[in-house]
Structures are given as C-alpha cells and as structure tokens.
Amino acid sequence: MKPYNLEERTFEFARQCRLLVSKLSKTISNIEDGKQLIRSSGSVGANYIEANEKLGDKDFSFRLKIARKEAKESAYWLRLLQAANPTLESEIEGIINEAQELRKILSAIINKS
C-alpha cells in the first residue's frame, strides 16, 4: 500500500531505487545509469520538500516542476536499466510505474496551483 503523504512516498521511491541499484551487476552501464538514477530519484523528494518550504508562489511552482522533471528523468534511467537487466524486468517495471504516478501527481498539483 502506498503512503498518502507525498514526502513519505517520494522517500520510498528513492529508497526503492537505491535498493534496485544495489542488486545490479557491476557493469559500466549499470554503474553509470545507477548513479544517475540515484541522483534523480532523490531529487524528486528533495525538490518536493523545498516546494513545501516555498518562498512564494513562483518558487513553489518552480520546485514542483523540477521534482516532476526529476521523476520523468528517473523513469528514463529505469528504462535503460530494465533493458540491460532482463532478470529484474518486473521489479523495475513497478518502480517505473511509481515514477510515472509521481509525475502525474506533481503535474496535478502544478495545474491546480
């Protein structure tokens, strides 16, 4: 069951990405793509937290747009990892779905603000 608290949900997303990276074989592509995934997945939650500590409406919107961009980027790195690691395909698919859901949630918040 997914948490309703978006800060907690973004934390869990970043944690799942880190657990996935720890399972990957140590090939050059896995290492490099894994580093990018760790950065972008952590940035989703970090920018969402920053948005909640907004300095104004423009800052709020700007931070949410960055968080949304990072969620989209995370899905990209996950797809690359999925293509290179067919044994983890179904696990990675679940994390890709979460990245897409987070992007949709962030888009909805941006559109309503």
C-alpha positions in Angstrom: 0.0 0.0 0.0 1.4 3.4 -1.0 1.5 6.2 1.6 -0.7 9.2 1.1 1.9 11.6 2.5 3.8 12.7 -0.6 7.0 13.4 1.2 7.0 9.8 2.5 6.0 8.4 -0.9 8.9 10.2 -2.6 11.2 9.0 0.1 10.0 5.4 -0.5 10.5 5.9 -4.3 14.2 7.0 -3.8 14.7 4.1 -1.3 13.3 1.6 -3.8 15.7 3.0 -6.5 18.7 2.6 -4.2 17.7 -1.0 -3.3 17.4 -1.8 -7.0 20.9 -0.3 -7.8 22.4 -2.4 -5.0 21.1 -5.6 -6.8 22.6 -4.7 -10.2 25.7 -6.4 -11.5 28.7 -4.2 -11.6 28.9 -3.4 -15.4 29.9 0.0 -16.6 26.4 0.8 -17.9 24.7 -0.3 -14.6 27.1 1.7 -12.5 26.7 4.9 -14.6 22.9 4.6 -15.1 22.5 3.6 -11.4 24.4 6.8 -10.3 22.1 8.9 -12.5 19.0 7.1 -11.1 20.1 7.6 -7.5 20.6 11.4 -8.2 17.3 11.9 -10.0 15.2 9.8 -7.7 16.5 11.5 -4.6 15.9 14.9 -6.2 12.2 14.2 -6.7 11.6 14.2 -2.9 14.2 16.9 -2.1 12.5 19.3 -4.5 9.1 18.5 -3.3 10.2 19.3 0.3 11.8 22.5 -1.0 8.5 23.4 -2.6 6.7 23.0 0.7 9.1 25.4 2.2 8.3 27.9 -0.5 9.4 31.5 -0.6 6.4 32.4 -2.7 4.1 31.1 -5.4 6.7 31.2 -8.1 9.2 29.3 -6.0 6.5 26.7 -5.2 5.7 26.1 -8.8 9.4 26.1 -9.9 10.3 23.5 -7.3 7.4 21.3 -8.2 8.3 21.5 -11.9 11.9 20.4 -11.0 10.5 17.5 -9.0 8.3 16.5 -11.9 11.2 16.7 -14.3 13.3 14.5 -12.0 10.5 11.9 -11.8 10.5 11.8 -15.6 14.3 11.5 -15.7 14.2 8.7 -13.2 11.8 6.7 -15.4 14.3 7.2 -18.3 17.2 5.7 -16.3 15.0 2.9 -15.0 14.0 2.0 -18.6 17.7 1.8 -19.5 18.4 -0.4 -16.5 15.4 -2.5 -17.4 16.7 -3.1 -20.9 20.2 -4.1 -19.6 18.9 -6.3 -16.8 16.1 -8.6 -18.1 16.1 -10.7 -14.9 14.9 -7.6 -13.0 12.4 -6.5 -15.6 9.2 -7.0 -13.5 10.7 -5.3 -10.4 11.9 -2.4 -12.4 8.5 -2.1 -14.1 6.9 -1.5 -10.7 9.4 1.3 -10.0 8.8 2.9 -13.4 5.1 2.9 -12.7 5.7 4.7 -9.4 7.9 7.3 -11.2 5.0 7.9 -13.7 2.4 8.1 -10.9 4.6 10.6 -9.0 5.0 12.7 -12.2 1.2 12.7 -12.7 0.6 13.7 -9.1 3.1 16.5 -9.3 1.5 17.7 -12.6 -1.9 17.8 -11.0 -0.5 19.9 -8.1 1.2 22.3 -10.5 -2.0 22.6 -12.6 -4.1 23.4 -9.5 -1.8 26.0 -8.1 
